[in-house]
């Protein structure tokens, strides 16, 4: 299990932590978790206090649960600094690998889906597709910027996203070099749906549980800081790779990455979008339209984590179509500790975090929640099987029919309620 070495985490001997990680692959730092049994809405005449949006995840203290998701919003020092200045709880940098010279992007590399007639400039953007690869900047430059950010923002959370080929030594070297910058955690990209599957990178690993387990073993044997595994939705059962990642020592799961898609065809040119020299390639689908799919995947992972990993301090980061505080609240209600935003920042800017915090705070005030933990996972107990739904409805109908309408005896008539009592026995 990855040990904790950031300024927000108590210092421990590194070699001892590495040894513990190799032996146990389990977290032992935060075992106590507040139990939640659904909503607790209480009326009060007292002035409502502002809720506490801060969260502590795998020992990392964040001022709010909103995290910049790995991608263009975390691609260099300038934009990551902007994110910290605007008040984001954490930043996950764009994915890095050892050999950036193998990464060559094309332009255009984005395509949008609008509500109504697709292509209309007036319709609301509900879908976003990208065919963008991981960082094309030299690793040395990215590492230098990580270190600079941690020096300037020692109390803020910076997470490195990493991805490598199927090579144990390459993974170990990348982890070692990234950790030396002082980043607080690592998110492993097992989920990029396009780009370099022929090099057994990204979703090519996340879709193969045998391969995933082997790579997770390499990563967790080497890492001395928390490790999150980022899951691909392009798989039949997302709980399978999530389970493997946790059993192999990862402290957290992030879900979902983008969904493999073809955005559309230009009906004038008959060419696919985004169009590069007349051609295209399937890419990753994100934005508001994927939100319901992401909620379902996160719900399934959260139920699995709750039932199979008990009170272990594993974390879950929800990703997918978040542009409002209410959409973030949905992920938290389904068990997420944090909520990542990437496409939303690309469309609305870094300042959207203020709106997200304000709307989430309003939601919490409405329900008298004082902290994120007060409602995290509160909606999970209300998911069941279709068979159970049928039984529940049949029982509810039976009970309603069992209630006799009207008065049972002439002695039950009252003067004050005479008209209503009469109406209760009318059939039409």
N, C-alpha and C positions, 0 to 999 in steps of 0.2 A: 504494500500500500504506500502511496506517495506520502512523504512527510511534509511538514509545513514550515517554510522558512521566510515568508514575507514579513515586513514590518508589522503587519496586523496579526501575526501568528507568533506564539511563544517560541523562542529560540531553543533548538535542541541539537545535540551533536549530530552532524550530517551523516557520518559513517554508521552510527547506531541506527539512524532512521532508515538508511538504505538497507541495512541488514534486516530490520523489522519488516520493511516492505517486501523483501524477497521471501521471507518466511511466511508471512501471514496474509498479505494481499487484502487486508481489511483495515478499516479506519478505527482508531481507538481514542480519538481526541474528544469527540462530542457525543456522548451516549444518551444524554437525557433530552427528550423532545416532548414538548407540550402536546397532550392529547387533544383531539378535536372531535366533537360529536355533532357537527352541523351548526346551523346558525343559532346565535343567542342574541335576540333582539330585545332590548330592555328599554322601557320608557323612563325618562328622567327629566326632572325640571331644572337640573343643573346646566350651566353653560357647557356646551360641547367643546372639548379640547381637541386641538389638532392631533390627528393620529400620527404615530411614529412609523415612517416609511422605511426605516433602516432594516437591513437584514444581515445576518451573519451566516455565511455559506462556506462550509469546509474550513472554518476558521478565518475567513476573509470578511471583514466588516465593510459593508457598502452603505452609503447614505440613502439609497433607494434601490429597488429591485430592477431598475432599468439598465440594461447592458447593451452597448454597441455590439451588434453581431459582426462576425468576421466577414469582411468584404471591403468595397470601396470606402466606406466611412472610417475604416481603420488602416488606411493604406500607407500613411507616412506620419512623421512627427507633427507636422502642421495641423492635420485634421484630427489626430488623436488628442493633441493639446486643446484644440477647440472643444472637443467633446468633454474633457475634464472641466474646462472653464465654464461650460454651459450647465454642468451639474449632473452628468450621467454617473450612475452608481459604479460602473466598471466599463472598461473598453477591451474588446477582443480584437487584436490586430488581424490584418489580412494574413491568410495562410502563407507560411514561408517553408522553403525547402533548401537543401544544400546548394543546388545548382540552378540558380535563377535564369541562367542563359538559355536553358531549355524551354523557358516559358515565353511564348510569343503570342500576344493578343492581336485581335483584328478589330477594325472599326467599320461600320457600326457593330456593336455587340449587345445592344438592348432592343427589346420590342415591347410595346404596351398593348394591353387589352382594355378597351373602354366599354362602359355600360351602354346599352342601346346598339346602334349600328356600329360595328367595329370599324375603326378608322376615322370616325367622326371626331373632330377636334373639340367638340362641345361635351362629349360624354365623360362621366367620371372615370378615372383610371381605377380599375378593379384588379387587373392582372399585370404582371411584369415578368418578362423573360430575359435571362442573360446567358450568353455563351462565353463569359469571362473566365479566365484561368486564375490560378493563384498568383501571388505577388511576382512581378517580373523584375523587382528591384534586387540588387545583389544582397545576399544574406548579411554581409559585413555591415552594410549601411543600415539595414533594418535593426540589427543587433545594437549598433551604436545609438540609434534613436530610441530603442527600448530602454537602454541604460540612462540616456538623457532624461527621458520622461520620468523614470523612477527616482532620479536625483531631484528633479524639480517638483514632483508630486509624490513624495514618499508615503503619504497616507492614503493614496488612491490605488484602486485595484487595476492592474494591467495584466492581461492574460494573452499569452502567445498561442496562436493557432499554428499547428505544424502538420506536415504531410511528407512522407518519403516513399521511396520505392521499396520493394520487398527485399530489404537488406538490413540485417541486424546491426551491422557496424555503422551504417548510415543513420539509422534511427538513434543509436546511442550517441553518435557525434553531434547530431542536431540537438538532442535534448541537453547534452552537456553545454553546448555553446549558448543555447537559449537561456538556460538557468543561470549562467554566469552574469547575465544582464540584470538580475534581480527581479524578474517578473514574478508575479504572485502565484500563477497557476498556468497549466497547459491545457488547451483544448485540442484534441487530436481529430483531424479531419478524416473521418472514415465515410464521407458522405457526398463529396462533390460528384454530381451526376454526369459530368461531361469533362472532356479534356484529355487525360492521359490514362485511360483504363488499361492500355496495352503495357503500361509500366507498373501495373498492379498498385495503383494509387487511388485514393478517394473511395468512391462507392464500390469499386472493385474489391476492396477489403471489407467494407461494411455489409456487403451482400453475401459474403462467404464466411460463415461462422467459424469454420476450422482455421482459415487464414487469419480471421480477426482475433481469435484466441491466442494464436502464436505471436502476432504483432503486439497485442496488449501485454503479453508476458514480457516481451522485450522492453516495452515502454515503461511498465510499472516496476521492473527490476532496476531500471536506471534512474527514473525520476525521483526527486526528493521533495517535490512540491505537488499539490493536488492536481489530479488529471481528470479532465472531462472527456468523454467519448461522444462525438457528434454523430448522430444517427441519420441514415438515409431513409426517406419514406418510400423509396422505390424498391419495396420488398413486401412479401405477403404478410408476414407477421413481425412487426417491428420489435416486439418484446424479446424475440430470440437473440438478436445481436446485443440488445441492451442488457439482457441477462448475462451473456458471455462477458461483456465488458466489465460489469460489476464484479462477477466472480473472479475475473482476472486481475482485480486490484484497482480499477478506476474508482475514484471517489464520486464522480458525477456523470450524468447523462444530459446531453443537449439534443433537443429535437423540436422541429424537424429541419433538415436542410431542404433545398428546393426540389420540386417535383419535375421529373423528366417530361418535356413537353415540346410540341411544335406550336408556336404561337398563332400562326395563321398563314394564309396565302393571299397575296395581293391579286385581286380579281381583275386588275387591268393588265399587269405584267405576267401573271400566272407564276410568279416566283415567290418562294417562301420568305418569311420574315424571322429575324433580321436578315437583310439581304446584303451579302458581301460579294461583290463582283458577279452578281447574278445567282449566287448559291448560298446555302445556309446549312446548319447542322442542328439537331435537337439540343435544347438547352434546359436550364433550370427555371421553373415557374415559381413565382413568389407574389407577394402583395395580398390585398384583402381577400381575393377569391380563394386562396388556399387556407384561410383561417379555420373554417370548419373541419377540414381534413387534418390540420395540425392539432386541433383540439382533441379529435378522436385518437390520434396517435399518442399524444401526451397522456390522455386518460388511461389508455391501455398500459403504457409504461408505468404510470403512477400506481395503478392497481397491482401490477406485478411486483413493483418495489415494496409496496405495503404488505402484500401477502407473503412474499418470499424472503424479504430482507428485514422484516420486523422493524425494530427501532434503530437500526444502524444509521449512522449519520451520512447517508448518501444524499446527493442533491440532484435536482432536476431543473433544467433551464428550458423554458418554453419558447418556441420560435415559430412565427408564421402569421403574417398579415396584421400586425399590431400597429394601429394608428391612433387609438384612443385608450384612455385609462380603463374604460369598461372592458375592452378586448383584453387588456393585460389582466384585469381582475378575473376574467374567465380562466386563464391559464393557472392563476394562483388557486382559484377554487378547485381546480382539478389536480392540485398537488405540486405545482411548480414553485420553486424557491425564488427564481429570477425569471425575467422576461427579456428576450433579446429582440432588438429592432435593427434592421439593416435597410431594406427597401424603403421603409417609412422615412428614414433619414435622407435617403437619396431624393425623395419626392418633396419633403417638407423642411429639411434642414435640421441642424443639431438642436435648435431651440425648441423642437417639439417635445423635448424631455420635460419642460416646464408645464406644458399642457397635460402630458401624461401623468405627472405627479399630482397636479391639481385635480384632475378628474378621478384618479384613484383615491385621493384623499376624500373627495366628496362622497364617493361610494362607501368608504369606510365610516365616515360620519353618519351617513344614512342608516347604517346597520349597527352603529355603536361598536365598531371594531377599533381597538386602540393600537393594534400592531398587525403586521402581515401574518404572523403565526396564528392570530385569532381566527382567521378564515381559510388558511391554506389547507386545501384538500376537503373543504366542507361539503362540496357537491359530489364527491366520489361515492358516498354510500347510496346515492339515488340512481345509480346505474345497475341494471340487472339484465336478465335474459328475457327474450320475447315470451318464452313459456311462462316465466314468472309474472310478466305483465298481464297475460291472459288470466292467470289464476287470481291476481289481485283485482282485476276488473270484474270478474265473475263474482268474487266475494263481496265487492262493493255493491254490485247490483242486487245480490241476495239480501244484503243488509238494508238497502233502501226499500226493497219490496216488503221487508218485514215490519217496517214502520207503518202502523195504521194511521191513515189520514182522518182528520176530523175528531169529534168528541166521542168518547167511549160510553158516556152515560149522560142522561139529562141533568144530572147533578153538576156536571162540569161547565154548564153555561154560566157566563158572567155578564154583568151589566156593561162593564167598561170595554170588554173585548167582543161584544155580541156580533158586530158586523164582520170582524175578521174570522170569528168562529164559524159564522154562516158561510163565508167564502171558502173556508177550508174544506167544506163538504160539497161544493159545487163541482160538477164534472166538465162543464163547458164554459 
